[in-house]
Amino acid sequence: MEITDVKVRKLFDEGPMKAIVSVTFDHQLALHDIKVINAREKFFIVMPSRKNPDETYRDIVHPINATFRAKLEDAVISAYEKALAEADQYTEYTEGAEAVAEAASSEAL
């Protein structure tokens, strides 16, 4: 089974949850709501889960072996880091454009 696409759906600035990601396998199966967590200076993924009546959580889907889990985690965290870098570049670009617009506006007055 090959990971054919990883989409970062949402980024978070605050708290330990940093992103929500969807992964496509073999261009045929999509897995949504994988969470990227940062705790103790380390990133890891948390699989989609549901809350049980006894207030515990149970994974809906999960990797069967450590090798595939590592492959999935590497792909998801790499996609998160790329999305974060793109978001930072966009922020720098828009802040720079705003500064240029403000300077041009000040000169026009």
Secondary structure, DSSP 4 states (H G I P E B T S, - for coil): --EEEEEEEEE-SSSSEEEEEEEEETTTEEEEEEEEEEETTEEEEE--EEE-TTS-EEESS--SSHHHHHHHHHHHHHHHHHHHHHHHHHHHHHHHHHHHHHHHHHHH-
